[in-house]
Amino acid sequence: MTYLPAADPVAVQAWCRTLFAQFVECGVNHVAASPGSRSTPMTVAADHTPGLELSMHLDERSGGFFALGLARATGRPVALLCTSGTAAANYLPAVIEAFHSGVPLMVLTSDRPAELQGVGAPQTIDQDGIYGTHVRWATTTAVAGSEPAGEAASVAHQAVVRATRPAPGPVHLNVPLREPLEPPSGDPSQTGLPSVGLLPLPPDRVPIEAGCLDELVAGDDRPERGLIVAGPMDPSPVGRVALAELARQTGWPILADPVSGLRRGGHVADAPVLATGDHLLRSSWADDHHPDVVVQLGAMPTSKGYRLWLDRVGADRIVAVDHLGRFPDAARRITDRVGAEPGRLAGHLLRHFTDDDRTGIQPGTWLGTWLDAEATAASAVATLVTDAPFDEPGVVAALDAALPDAVTLVVGNSMPLRDLDAFLPVDQREWSVRGNRGANGIDGQVSTAIGLAAGSSTPTVLLAGDLTVLHDLGGLTAARRLGVDLTVVIVDNNGGGIFSFLPIAERDHVDHQRLFHTPHGLDLSHAARLAGATLHQPADQPTLEDALIRSVGAPGLHLVHVRTDATTNVELHREAARVADRALRGPEAIR
């Protein structure tokens, strides 16, 4: 008769407790776990570890995105913990987003030991390397408790290092566990954490390699006609100030994506930060004012106008700056790549300047011309929105008017982000505008917002489309249970409104409505009762502003359900580009 090896519950619990104690020593203070049997020793150990907060999530996909949002809000790695089988697979969307956004996650998946692999044991799949190339590092440990607890401390330390340096991102620890899974009634004897050596230099101590930018930006022959294009990124407060000052010193305007961290905040005072980049770059005016050099920061900008403009006009030098190794180049025009965090790079480049070097904003100069164009386009677009029927641009206008001076605004992908890009102006209010622009999916947006709210000191608002919210209803129901205060603005056009912008929407031989817009016909107001939220259903901009004033920052979950029309929104976006172009080509056109 063959007997399966059995675990020593005391040794297993000592191993697991040491793992989590080492995480705490390395700066991890939160574990987002989902219930399961195989993970029992790990869950109990996490719950009993001083300095570690444990939150429970009913499904792994939502839990993964909650952890992603919390890690972004706090700047600390967050651990995920699940049982074996398909539970681990449900973390994949959040892992992919974390990898492409540079967010440190510690993904802990419980597994069955080798003797139960490949024999039909329930809830058993091949978890070794399940996340493929979307993690910075992955390992399957020895069976928990079969090795001294020092092995757990060593692997925990290595995981934190790999998740945070040199480029942050997710790591995967797959932990086999044998039965019995129930931990002993008392705490295991304390296992001292072994010395694991000095941590590598923190990111702000790593030397900067500026590449060609030292010469281009700070050299005697610096081009006058430069443009900084800031895509999605999460610069630190110091980095934002440095980037704004670099624009002042060089005289190169910044076209700021809404989730670049640069469109809102005190750093924009007297800084050439522009919000109408998408409109400007779609205009004939921009074709006549092309730069000699473009410095592209972070991920690919939301603006399709930017990509089309690069195809039409380009520049002699296009330098991509990114510390995650993405260097987005959809137009195949990048000439140089600099692997550095944009804010830190700006601080390095500023060492070449003094206050006397700062480029003044003079009429007729390259910088003055772009600022004049921004003012002209912004005025034309604002007038259009004011006079237009209430729709998605009016939602953005209401947010701009009603949200407090300090707020975390989480924007969903697809149409809401493009609405924000087109219609949210530059402002000095301290708004933190966040979005999942690593893989650009609509999944997990609500859960990400809940994680950001849990880790933020300011009120949090989510602006998302109806399909995005439907995709993460599980996340919506978690807000009340987790005790998070959040206002969710649902822009409901009964389907995928963004697909109305595609050329196929105008093809008579294709059933665009059924195949792409995919109307669901659901009354999303019922989600408020399901999730225990207060419900607001504004019908115009004033009532939306009132709903925002009453809900944002108030305790609990608030659902603001706004019905819009996809056809109207398409026309308003296209008309905004037209009115900006006409204004720039008018009798007093910007020269």
C-alpha positions as CSV (number, residue, x, y, z in Angstrom):
1,M,0.0,0.0,0.0
2,T,1.3,3.5,-1.0
3,Y,0.8,6.3,1.5
4,L,1.0,9.9,0.5
5,P,3.5,12.1,2.4
6,A,1.9,14.1,5.2
7,A,2.7,17.6,6.3
8,D,3.9,18.6,9.8
9,P,1.4,21.4,10.6
10,V,3.9,23.1,13.0
11,A,6.7,23.2,10.4
12,V,4.3,24.4,7.7
13,Q,3.0,27.2,9.9
14,A,6.5,28.2,10.9
15,W,7.5,28.3,7.2
16,C,4.4,30.4,6.2
17,R,4.8,32.8,9.1
18,T,8.4,33.4,8.3
19,L,7.5,34.1,4.6
20,F,5.1,36.8,5.6
21,A,7.3,38.2,8.4
22,Q,10.0,38.7,5.8
23,F,7.6,40.4,3.5
24,V,6.8,42.9,6.3
25,E,10.5,43.4,6.9
26,C,10.8,44.3,3.2
27,G,7.9,46.8,3.3
28,V,4.9,44.7,2.3
29,N,2.0,45.5,4.6
30,H,-1.1,44.2,2.8
31,V,-2.3,40.8,1.5
32,A,-5.4,40.6,-0.7
33,A,-6.6,37.0,-0.4
34,S,-9.5,34.9,-1.7
35,P,-11.0,32.0,0.2
36,G,-10.0,28.4,-0.5
37,S,-8.9,25.2,1.0
38,R,-5.4,24.5,-0.3
39,S,-4.3,28.1,0.8
40,T,-5.5,27.5,4.4
41,P,-2.0,27.6,6.0
42,M,-1.0,30.7,4.1
43,T,-4.2,32.6,4.9
44,V,-4.0,31.8,8.6
45,A,-0.3,32.8,8.7
46,A,-0.9,36.1,6.9
47,D,-3.8,36.8,9.3
48,H,-1.5,36.2,12.3
49,T,1.5,38.2,11.1
50,P,2.0,41.5,13.0
51,G,2.2,44.5,10.7
52,L,0.3,42.8,7.9
53,E,-3.3,43.8,6.9
54,L,-5.4,41.1,5.3
55,S,-8.4,41.8,3.0
56,M,-10.7,39.1,1.7
57,H,-12.1,39.1,-1.9
58,L,-14.8,36.8,-3.2
59,D,-13.2,36.3,-6.6
60,E,-9.6,36.4,-7.7
61,R,-10.0,38.7,-10.7
62,S,-11.5,41.5,-8.6
63,G,-8.9,40.8,-5.9
64,G,-6.1,41.1,-8.3
65,F,-7.2,44.5,-9.6
66,F,-7.9,45.7,-6.0
67,A,-4.3,44.9,-5.2
68,L,-3.1,46.7,-8.3
69,G,-5.0,49.8,-7.3
70,L,-3.8,49.7,-3.7
71,A,-0.1,49.2,-4.8
72,R,-0.4,52.2,-7.2
73,A,-2.0,54.4,-4.4
74,T,0.6,53.5,-1.7
75,G,3.7,52.9,-3.8
76,R,4.2,49.7,-1.9
77,P,4.2,46.1,-3.2
78,V,0.9,44.3,-2.4
79,A,0.6,40.5,-2.0
80,L,-2.1,38.4,-3.6
81,L,-3.0,35.0,-2.2
82,C,-5.3,32.3,-3.6
83,T,-5.9,28.6,-3.6
84,S,-5.0,26.2,-6.4
85,G,-6.4,25.5,-9.8
86,T,-8.3,28.1,-11.9
87,A,-8.2,30.5,-9.0
88,A,-4.6,31.2,-10.0
89,A,-5.7,31.7,-13.7
90,N,-8.1,34.5,-12.7
91,Y,-5.2,36.7,-11.6
92,L,-3.8,36.8,-15.1
93,P,-5.6,40.0,-16.3
94,A,-4.3,42.0,-13.3
95,V,-0.9,40.4,-13.6
96,I,-0.7,41.5,-17.2
97,E,-1.8,45.1,-16.4
98,A,0.7,45.2,-13.5
99,F,3.5,44.0,-15.8
100,H,2.9,46.6,-18.5
101,S,2.2,49.4,-15.9
102,G,5.1,48.7,-13.7
103,V,3.2,47.9,-10.5
104,P,4.8,45.6,-7.9
105,L,2.6,42.7,-7.0
106,M,3.6,39.5,-5.1
107,V,1.4,36.8,-6.5
108,L,1.2,33.8,-4.1
109,T,-0.6,30.8,-5.5
110,S,-1.2,27.7,-3.4
111,D,-0.6,24.4,-5.2
112,R,-0.7,20.6,-4.7
113,P,2.6,18.8,-4.3
114,A,4.3,16.8,-7.0
115,E,2.7,13.5,-6.0
116,L,-0.8,14.9,-6.8
117,Q,0.1,16.4,-10.2
118,G,-1.1,14.7,-13.3
119,V,-3.2,12.1,-11.5
120,G,-6.6,13.8,-11.7
121,A,-6.6,15.4,-8.2
122,P,-9.3,18.0,-8.0
123,Q,-8.6,21.6,-8.5
124,T,-5.1,20.8,-9.8
125,I,-3.6,22.4,-12.9
126,D,0.0,23.1,-14.1
127,Q,0.7,26.3,-12.2
128,D,4.4,26.4,-12.8
129,G,5.0,29.5,-15.1
130,I,1.3,30.1,-15.5
131,Y,1.8,33.8,-16.1
132,G,4.4,33.3,-18.8
133,T,6.4,36.4,-19.7
134,H,4.1,38.7,-17.8
135,V,6.1,38.5,-14.5
136,R,9.5,39.9,-13.6
137,W,10.3,36.6,-11.9
138,A,8.6,33.3,-11.0
139,T,9.5,30.2,-8.9
140,T,7.9,27.2,-7.4
141,T,9.1,26.8,-3.9
142,A,9.8,23.6,-2.0
143,V,6.8,22.1,-0.4
144,A,5.9,24.4,2.5
145,G,7.4,23.1,5.8
146,S,9.7,20.5,4.1
147,E,12.7,22.9,4.2
148,P,13.9,25.1,7.1
149,A,11.9,28.4,7.6
150,G,15.0,30.3,6.4
151,E,14.2,29.1,2.9
152,A,10.9,31.0,3.1
153,A,12.6,34.2,4.3
154,S,15.1,34.0,1.5
155,V,12.5,33.5,-1.3
156,A,10.3,36.3,0.2
157,H,13.3,38.7,0.1
158,Q,14.2,37.8,-3.4
159,A,10.6,38.2,-4.5
160,V,10.4,41.8,-3.2
161,V,13.7,42.7,-4.8
162,R,12.6,41.3,-8.2
163,A,9.2,43.0,-7.9
164,T,10.7,46.5,-7.2
165,R,14.0,46.7,-9.0
166,P,15.2,47.7,-11.5
167,A,11.8,47.9,-13.1
168,P,8.8,47.3,-10.8
169,G,6.2,44.6,-11.7
170,P,4.6,41.4,-10.6
171,V,6.4,38.3,-9.4
172,H,4.9,34.8,-8.9
173,L,5.6,32.4,-5.9
174,N,3.9,29.1,-6.4
175,V,3.8,27.3,-3.1
176,P,3.0,23.5,-2.9
177,L,1.2,22.4,0.3
178,R,0.5,19.0,1.7
179,E,-2.4,17.9,3.9
180,P,-3.3,18.2,6.7
181,L,-3.8,21.9,5.9
182,E,-5.2,23.0,9.3
183,P,-2.6,24.9,11.3
184,P,-1.9,24.1,15.0
185,S,-3.8,25.8,17.7
186,G,-0.9,27.7,19.1
187,D,1.6,30.0,17.4
188,P,4.8,28.2,16.2
189,S,8.0,29.0,17.9
190,Q,9.5,32.2,16.7
191,T,11.9,31.6,13.8
192,G,14.5,34.4,13.5
193,L,14.7,36.0,10.1
194,P,18.2,35.2,8.7
195,S,20.4,37.8,7.3
196,V,19.8,38.0,3.6
197,G,22.3,40.7,2.6
198,L,21.9,44.3,1.7
199,L,19.1,45.3,-0.6
200,P,20.2,46.8,-3.9
201,L,20.3,50.6,-4.3
202,P,16.7,52.1,-4.2
203,P,15.6,53.5,-7.6
204,D,16.3,57.1,-6.7
205,R,20.0,56.1,-6.1
206,V,20.5,54.4,-9.4
207,P,22.6,56.5,-11.8
208,I,20.8,58.1,-14.6
209,E,21.9,57.4,-18.2
210,A,20.3,60.2,-20.2
211,G,21.7,59.1,-23.6
212,C,21.2,61.6,-26.3
213,L,19.1,63.9,-24.2
214,D,22.1,65.4,-22.3
215,E,23.2,66.9,-25.6
216,L,19.8,67.5,-27.2
217,V,18.2,69.3,-24.2
218,A,21.2,70.9,-22.5
219,G,23.7,71.4,-25.3
220,D,24.7,74.7,-26.9
221,D,22.8,73.7,-30.0
222,R,19.5,72.7,-28.4
223,P,16.8,72.9,-31.0
224,E,14.3,75.6,-30.4
225,R,11.4,73.6,-32.0
226,G,11.0,70.8,-29.4
227,L,7.9,69.1,-28.1
228,I,7.4,67.0,-25.0
229,V,4.6,64.4,-25.4
230,A,3.6,62.9,-22.0
231,G,1.8,59.6,-22.2
232,P,0.3,57.5,-19.3
233,M,2.7,57.3,-16.3
234,D,2.8,57.8,-12.6
235,P,5.4,60.5,-11.8
236,S,6.2,61.3,-8.2
237,P,5.3,64.9,-7.0
238,V,9.0,65.8,-7.3
239,G,9.0,64.3,-10.8
240,R,6.0,66.4,-11.9
241,V,7.6,69.6,-10.7
242,A,10.9,68.6,-12.5
243,L,9.1,67.9,-15.8
244,A,7.2,71.2,-15.7
245,E,10.4,73.1,-14.9
246,L,12.2,71.3,-17.8
247,A,9.5,72.5,-20.1
248,R,10.0,76.1,-18.8
249,Q,13.8,75.9,-19.2
250,T,13.8,74.4,-22.7
251,G,10.9,76.3,-24.1
252,W,9.3,73.0,-25.2
253,P,5.6,72.7,-24.5
254,I,4.2,69.5,-22.9
255,L,1.2,67.8,-24.5
256,A,-0.2,66.1,-21.5
257,D,-2.2,62.9,-21.6
258,P,-5.0,63.0,-19.0
259,V,-3.4,60.1,-17.1
260,S,0.2,61.4,-17.5
261,G,0.1,63.0,-14.0
262,L,0.9,66.3,-15.6
263,R,-2.4,67.9,-16.7
264,R,-3.5,68.8,-13.2
265,G,-1.7,70.2,-10.2
266,G,0.2,73.2,-8.8
267,H,3.2,72.3,-11.1
268,V,1.3,73.7,-14.1
269,A,1.5,77.3,-12.8
270,D,3.4,79.3,-15.5
271,A,4.4,76.0,-17.1
272,P,3.7,75.3,-20.8
273,V,1.4,72.3,-20.2
274,L,-1.2,71.8,-22.9
275,A,-4.5,69.8,-22.8
276,T,-5.7,70.1,-26.3
277,G,-3.0,68.1,-27.9
278,D,-5.3,65.7,-29.7
279,H,-7.2,68.6,-31.3
280,L,-4.0,70.5,-32.2
281,L,-2.4,67.5,-33.8
282,R,-5.4,66.8,-35.9
283,S,-5.4,70.3,-37.4
284,S,-3.7,71.7,-40.5
285,W,-2.1,74.2,-38.1
286,A,0.0,71.5,-36.6
287,D,1.2,70.3,-40.0
288,D,2.7,73.8,-40.4
289,H,4.3,73.8,-37.0
290,H,6.1,70.6,-36.8
291,P,9.1,70.2,-34.3
292,D,12.7,69.2,-34.9
293,V,12.6,66.9,-31.9
294,V,9.9,65.1,-29.9
295,V,10.5,63.7,-26.5
296,Q,7.9,61.0,-25.8
297,L,7.5,60.1,-22.1
298,G,6.0,56.9,-20.6
299,A,3.4,54.7,-22.3
300,M,1.8,55.4,-25.7
301,P,-0.4,58.5,-25.5
302,T,-4.2,58.0,-25.7
303,S,-4.5,60.4,-28.6
304,K,-4.9,58.8,-32.0
305,G,-4.3,62.2,-33.4
306,Y,-0.7,62.0,-32.1
307,R,-0.1,58.7,-34.0
308,L,-1.7,60.1,-37.2
309,W,0.4,63.3,-36.9
310,L,3.6,61.3,-36.6
311,D,2.7,59.4,-39.8
312,R,2.0,62.7,-41.6
313,V,4.7,64.9,-40.3
314,G,7.2,63.2,-38.0
315,A,10.3,64.9,-36.7
316,D,14.0,64.6,-37.2
317,R,14.5,63.1,-33.7
318,I,11.9,61.2,-31.7
319,V,13.2,60.1,-28.3
320,A,11.2,57.6,-26.3
321,V,11.8,57.8,-22.5
322,D,10.6,54.9,-20.4
323,H,11.9,53.0,-17.4
324,L,9.8,49.9,-18.1
325,G,11.3,49.1,-21.4
326,R,8.2,49.7,-23.5
327,F,9.3,52.5,-25.8
328,P,6.0,52.6,-27.6
329,D,6.5,53.1,-31.3
330,A,3.2,52.4,-33.1
331,A,4.2,54.7,-36.0
332,R,7.6,53.2,-36.3
333,R,9.3,56.6,-36.0
334,I,11.3,56.4,-32.8
335,T,15.0,57.3,-33.4
336,D,16.3,57.1,-29.8
337,R,15.4,55.2,-26.7
338,V,16.3,56.3,-23.1
339,G,15.7,53.8,-20.3
340,A,15.0,56.1,-17.4
341,E,12.0,57.1,-15.2
342,P,10.8,60.4,-16.8
343,G,10.6,62.5,-13.6
344,R,14.1,61.4,-12.4
345,L,15.5,62.1,-15.9
346,A,14.1,65.6,-15.8
347,G,15.7,66.3,-12.5
348,H,19.0,65.1,-13.9
349,L,18.7,67.3,-17.0
350,L,17.8,70.4,-14.9
351,R,21.3,70.3,-13.4
352,H,22.5,71.7,-16.7
353,F,20.4,74.9,-16.3
354,T,20.2,78.0,-14.1
355,D,17.3,80.4,-13.6
356,D,19.0,82.7,-16.1
357,D,18.6,80.0,-18.8
358,R,14.8,79.8,-18.5
359,T,13.2,80.4,-21.9
360,G,10.7,83.3,-21.7
361,I,7.2,83.0,-23.1
362,Q,7.3,85.6,-25.8
363,P,4.8,86.2,-28.6
364,G,6.0,84.8,-31.9
365,T,8.4,82.3,-30.4
366,W,8.0,78.6,-30.8
367,L,6.7,78.3,-27.3
368,G,4.5,81.3,-27.4
369,T,2.9,80.1,-30.7
370,W,1.9,76.8,-29.2
371,L,0.5,78.4,-26.1
372,D,-1.6,80.8,-28.3
373,A,-2.8,77.8,-30.3
374,E,-3.8,76.0,-27.1
375,A,-5.8,79.0,-25.9
376,T,-7.5,79.3,-29.2
377,A,-8.4,75.6,-29.5
378,A,-9.5,75.3,-25.8
379,S,-11.8,78.3,-26.2
380,A,-13.4,76.9,-29.3
381,V,-13.9,73.5,-27.8
382,A,-15.3,74.9,-24.5
383,T,-17.9,76.9,-26.4
384,L,-18.9,73.9,-28.4
385,V,-19.5,71.9,-25.2
386,T,-21.4,74.7,-23.5
387,D,-23.8,75.0,-26.5
388,A,-24.1,71.2,-27.2
389,P,-26.8,68.9,-26.0
390,F,-25.9,67.1,-22.7
391,D,-23.8,64.1,-23.4
392,E,-20.4,62.7,-22.6
393,P,-18.5,66.0,-23.1
394,G,-21.0,67.5,-20.6
395,V,-20.1,64.8,-18.1
396,V,-16.5,65.8,-18.3
397,A,-17.5,69.5,-17.9
398,A,-19.5,68.6,-14.8
399,L,-16.6,66.7,-13.3
400,D,-14.4,69.7,-13.9
401,A,-16.8,72.0,-12.3
402,A,-17.9,70.0,-9.3
403,L,-15.0,67.8,-8.1
404,P,-13.0,69.1,-5.1
405,D,-9.6,70.7,-5.2
406,A,-8.0,67.4,-4.2
407,V,-9.4,64.2,-5.6
408,T,-8.3,60.8,-7.1
409,L,-10.1,60.5,-10.5
410,V,-9.9,57.0,-11.9
411,V,-10.9,56.8,-15.5
412,G,-12.0,53.7,-17.3
413,N,-10.6,52.7,-20.7
414,S,-12.4,52.9,-24.0
415,M,-14.6,56.0,-24.4
416,P,-14.4,57.7,-20.9
417,L,-10.6,58.1,-21.3
418,R,-11.0,59.7,-24.7
419,D,-13.7,62.0,-23.4
420,L,-11.3,63.1,-20.7
421,D,-8.4,63.5,-23.3
422,A,-10.6,65.7,-25.5
423,F,-12.4,67.9,-23.0
424,L,-10.5,68.1,-19.6
425,P,-8.5,71.3,-19.5
426,V,-5.3,72.0,-17.6
427,D,-5.8,73.2,-14.0
428,Q,-3.8,73.8,-10.8
429,R,-6.1,71.8,-8.6
430,E,-4.4,68.7,-7.1
431,W,-6.1,66.0,-9.1
432,S,-4.6,62.6,-9.3
433,V,-5.9,61.1,-12.6
434,R,-5.3,57.4,-12.9
435,G,-6.1,54.7,-15.4
436,N,-5.1,51.2,-16.4
437,R,-3.1,52.0,-19.5
438,G,-0.6,49.1,-19.4
439,A,-2.7,46.7,-21.5
440,N,-5.7,49.1,-22.0
441,G,-8.4,46.6,-21.1
442,I,-11.8,47.4,-19.6
443,D,-11.5,44.5,-17.0
444,G,-11.1,45.2,-13.3
445,Q,-11.6,49.0,-13.5
446,V,-14.1,49.1,-10.6
447,S,-11.8,46.9,-8.4
448,T,-8.8,49.1,-9.3
449,A,-10.7,52.1,-8.2
450,I,-11.6,50.5,-4.9
451,G,-7.9,49.6,-4.3
452,L,-6.9,53.2,-5.1
453,A,-9.6,54.5,-2.8
454,A,-8.4,52.2,0.0
455,G,-4.9,53.6,-0.3
456,S,-5.6,57.3,-1.0
457,S,-6.1,60.1,1.5
458,T,-8.3,62.1,-1.0
459,P,-11.9,61.3,-2.2
460,T,-12.0,58.9,-5.1
461,V,-14.2,59.0,-8.2
462,L,-14.4,56.4,-10.9
463,L,-15.6,57.5,-14.4
464,A,-16.4,54.4,-16.4
465,G,-18.6,53.2,-19.3
466,D,-21.5,50.8,-18.8
467,L,-19.7,47.7,-20.3
468,T,-16.8,48.4,-18.0
469,V,-18.9,48.4,-14.9
470,L,-20.8,45.3,-16.1
471,H,-17.5,43.6,-16.6
472,D,-16.6,44.1,-12.9
473,L,-19.9,43.9,-11.1
474,G,-18.2,41.6,-8.6
475,G,-15.8,44.5,-7.8
476,L,-18.7,46.9,-7.3
477,T,-20.3,44.6,-4.7
478,A,-17.0,44.5,-2.8
479,A,-16.8,48.3,-2.0
480,R,-19.3,48.2,0.9
481,R,-17.9,45.0,2.3
482,L,-14.4,46.4,2.3
483,G,-15.5,49.7,3.9
484,V,-14.4,51.9,1.0
485,D,-15.8,55.3,0.1
486,L,-16.2,55.7,-3.7
487,T,-18.4,57.5,-6.2
488,V,-18.9,55.7,-9.5
489,V,-20.0,57.7,-12.5
490,I,-21.4,55.3,-15.1
491,V,-21.7,56.8,-18.6
492,D,-24.3,54.5,-20.1
493,N,-24.7,54.5,-23.9
494,N,-26.1,50.9,-23.8
495,G,-23.1,49.2,-25.3
496,G,-19.7,49.9,-26.7
497,G,-19.9,53.5,-27.9
498,I,-16.3,53.6,-28.9
499,F,-16.9,51.2,-31.7
500,S,-19.1,53.9,-33.3
501,F,-15.9,55.7,-34.2
502,L,-14.7,52.8,-36.3
503,P,-15.0,53.0,-40.1
504,I,-17.0,49.8,-40.1
505,A,-19.8,51.6,-38.3
506,E,-20.6,53.3,-41.6
507,R,-20.7,50.0,-43.7
508,D,-24.2,49.1,-44.6
509,H,-23.4,45.4,-45.2
510,V,-22.3,44.9,-41.6
511,D,-24.6,44.7,-38.6
512,H,-22.5,47.1,-36.6
513,Q,-25.1,47.5,-33.8
514,R,-25.3,43.8,-33.0
515,L,-21.7,42.8,-33.6
516,F,-19.8,45.8,-32.2
517,H,-22.0,48.2,-30.2
518,T,-23.6,45.1,-28.5
519,P,-26.5,46.8,-26.7
520,H,-27.3,45.0,-23.4
521,G,-30.6,46.6,-22.7
522,L,-30.0,46.4,-18.9
523,D,-31.0,49.0,-16.4
524,L,-27.8,49.6,-14.5
525,S,-29.6,51.6,-11.8
526,H,-30.4,48.2,-10.2
527,A,-26.7,47.7,-9.5
528,A,-27.0,50.3,-6.8
529,R,-29.4,48.1,-4.8
530,L,-27.2,45.0,-5.4
531,A,-24.1,46.7,-4.2
532,G,-25.7,48.7,-1.3
533,A,-25.0,52.0,-3.0
534,T,-26.9,55.3,-3.0
535,L,-28.3,56.1,-6.5
536,H,-28.3,59.3,-8.5
537,Q,-29.7,59.6,-12.0
538,P,-29.0,63.1,-13.3
539,A,-30.4,64.2,-16.6
540,D,-28.3,67.3,-17.3
541,Q,-25.1,69.0,-16.3
542,P,-26.5,71.0,-13.3
543,T,-28.1,67.9,-11.7
544,L,-24.9,65.9,-12.4
545,E,-22.9,68.6,-10.7
546,D,-25.3,68.5,-7.7
547,A,-25.0,64.7,-7.5
548,L,-21.2,64.9,-7.5
549,I,-21.1,67.6,-4.8
550,R,-23.4,65.5,-2.6
551,S,-21.6,62.2,-3.1
552,V,-17.9,62.7,-3.6
553,G,-16.1,62.3,-0.3
554,A,-19.3,61.2,1.5
555,P,-19.2,57.8,3.3
556,G,-20.1,54.7,1.4
557,L,-20.6,53.7,-2.2
558,H,-22.4,56.1,-4.6
559,L,-23.6,55.3,-8.1
560,V,-24.2,58.2,-10.5
561,H,-26.0,56.7,-13.5
562,V,-25.9,59.0,-16.6
563,R,-27.6,57.9,-19.8
564,T,-25.9,59.2,-23.0
565,D,-26.1,58.6,-26.7
566,A,-23.2,57.1,-28.7
567,T,-24.2,58.8,-32.0
568,T,-24.3,62.3,-30.3
569,N,-20.9,61.7,-28.7
570,V,-19.3,60.7,-32.0
571,E,-20.5,63.9,-33.6
572,L,-19.4,66.1,-30.7
573,H,-15.9,64.6,-30.8
574,R,-15.6,65.1,-34.5
575,E,-17.1,68.6,-34.3
576,A,-14.6,69.5,-31.6
577,A,-11.7,68.7,-34.0
578,R,-13.4,70.7,-36.7
579,V,-14.0,73.8,-34.6
580,A,-10.5,73.7,-33.3
581,D,-9.1,73.5,-36.8
582,R,-11.4,76.3,-38.0
583,A,-10.4,78.5,-35.1
584,L,-6.7,77.9,-35.8
585,R,-7.2,78.8,-39.5
586,G,-9.4,81.8,-38.8
587,P,-8.8,85.5,-39.6
588,E,-6.5,85.8,-36.6
589,A,-4.9,82.4,-37.1
590,I,-1.9,81.5,-35.0
591,R,1.2,82.0,-37.0
